[in-house]
Amino acid sequence: MTKEPLLPGEIVRSRAGRDRGRAFVIVQRIDGDYVLLVDGRLRTLERPKKKKCRHLLKASEARMELSEHLLNADFRKFLAAQGFQNDREE
C-alpha cells in the first residue's frame, strides 16, 4: 500500500490520541514519520504538536500558503473557512 506523503500547508485530522478528531494544519515535516501541527488555538505557532504521520488523516484538498508572517489567528480563520470547527476547547 503506497500512501502519498503529507505536506506542509495541508489540513489533517488526528486519528489517535487525546486530540482525536481535531483539525490541524501541517507547518513542518520533521522526517518521514513526524510532522509539526498547528490549529491556532490549542496548538499555537509557539507550541506546535509533534505527531506521527500514521496517526493523521488528510482531511481536505485545500492547502494553506505558509509564510513567516502568519499569526495563530490566520490558522483559526483558515480552518474555519474550510469548515473545520474544533469545538472541544481544552
KOLPANU-779163 format. One record per atom (N, C-alpha, C, O): residue in one letter; x, y, z. Coordinates in steps of 0.2 Angstrom, whole numbers, plus 5000, padded with zeros to 4 digits. Last residue first. Layout:
% residues N
AXYZ ...
END
This chain:
% residues 90
E495051145125 E495451115130 E495951165133 E496351145138 E493551145117 E494051185120 E494451155126 E494151125130 R492951075104 R493151055110 R493751095113 R494251095110 D492751115090 D492351145096 D492551125103 D492451165107 N493551165078 N493751125084 N493351155090 N493551195094 Q492851165063 Q492751195069 Q493051145074 Q492751095075 F493151175046 F493351135052 F493351185058 F493651225059 G492851245035 G492351215038 G492551165044 G492151125046 Q493751335030 Q493751265026 Q493151225029 Q493051165027 A493651435038 A493451445032 A493351385028 A492951375023 A494251375050 A493551395050 A493251405043 A492751385041 L495551375045 L495251315047 L494451325047 L494151285045 F495851515043 F495951465038 F495551405039 F495151375035 K495651565056 K495251585051 K495251535045 K494751525042 R496751495063 R496051485065 R495551505060 R495051465058 F497851545056 F497651475056 F496951455058 F496651415055 D497751675059 D497751655052 D497551585051 D497151565047 A497951675073 A497351695070 A497251675063 A496651655061 N499351655073 N498851605076 N498151615073 N497851565071 L500051725058 L499851735065 L499451675067 L499151635063 L501451735047 L500751715049 L500651715056 L501151715060 H502651775041 H502251825044 H501551805046 H501051845047 E503251675034 E503551695040 E503051735044 E503151745050 S501951565027 S502551615026 S502751635033 S502451605038 L501051445017 L501451465023 L501951515022 L502251515016 E499451435011 E500151455009 E500451485015 E500251525019 M498551285014 M498751355016 M499451375014 M499851335014 R497451195003 R498151195006 R498251275008 R498151315004 A496151075001 A496451135002 A497051145005 A497251095009 E495750945002 E496250954997 E496551024997 E496951044994 S495750875019 S495450915014 S495950925008 S496550915009 A496250785028 A495550805029 A495250845023 A494650845022 K497250645030 K497150705026 K496450725026 K496050685024 L497550595046 L497150585040 L497050645037 L496850695040 L498850525057 L498450585054 L498150555048 L498350515045 H499650435062 H499150455067 H498650505064 H498250535067 R500750425054 R500250375053 R499650385058 R499150345057 C501450535057 C501050545051 C500550485051 C499950495048 K501550585074 K501750535069 K501250545063 K500650555064 K501850755079 K501450695079 K501650655073 K501950675068 K502050895089 K502350845086 K501950785085 K501750755091 K501251045089 K501150975091 K501550935086 K501550935080 P501951205093 P501651165089 P501651085092 P502051075096 R502051335101 R502051275104 R501651225099 R501151195101 E501951455093 E502451445098 E502551375101 E503051365104 L500851425085 L501551435082 L502051425087 L502651395085 T499851325096 T499951385093 T500651375089 T501051325089 R498551225099 R499251215097 R499451275093 R499151285087 L497351285102 L497651245107 L498351235106 L498851235110 R497451385091 R497051395097 R497451355102 R497751385107 G498151355079 G498051425081 G497651435088 G497651495090 D498451225076 D497751245075 D497651315076 D497051345075 V499851145069 V499651205072 V498851205071 V498651195065 L501151015070 L500451035068 L500351095072 L500551105078 L502550935062 L502350985067 L501651015065 L501551035059 V502850755059 V502650825057 V502550865063 V502350845068 Y503750605056 Y503450655061 Y503350725057 Y503750745052 D504350515047 D503750495051 D503450545055 D502850535057 G505250575039 G504750535036 G504250515040 G503650495038 D505350735048 D505650675044 D505150635041 D504550665040 I504650855049 I505250845053 I505650785049 I506250795048 R503850975041 R503950905041 R504650895044 R505150915041 Q502751105047 Q503451075045 Q503451005045 Q503050965050 V501351125048 V501851185047 V502551165045 V502951205042 I499751065044 I500451045045 I500951105043 I500851145038 V498451115054 V498751125048 V499551105049 V499751115054 F497051015061 F497651045061 F497951065054 F497751035049 A495650965070 A495950985063 A496551025065 A496551065069 R495250825080 R495450895079 R495750905073 R496150865070 G495150685082 G494550725079 G494750795077 G494350825073 R496150675096 R495750635091 R495150675088 R494750705092 D496950715106 D496750765102 D496350735096 D496250765090 R497350605113 R496850645116 R496550695112 R496050725113 G497550475100 G497750525105 G497250565108 G496650555106 A497150475082 A497350445088 A497650495093 A497850555091 R496950555071 R496550495071 R496750455078 R496350405080 S496750725067 S497050675071 S496650615072 S496050615073 R496750785050 R496350765057 R496750715060 R497050675057 V497450915041 V497450845043 V496950845049 V496850895053 I497851015027 I497451015033 I497350935035 I497250895030 E499451075022 E498851035021 E498551025028 E498751035033 G500651145025 G500051185022 G499451145022 G498951175021 P501851015021 P501651075024 P501151115021 P501051125015 L501150855017 L501550915015 L501350975019 L500750975021 L501250675018 L500850735020 L501350795019 L501950795021 P501450565004 P501650605010 P501250665011 P500950695007 E500250434999 E500650494997 E500850535004 E500450535009 K500650265001 K500250325004 K500650385002 K501250395003 T500450104995 T500850164995 T500350224997 T499850234994 M500449945000 M500050005000 M500450065000 M500850075005 
END
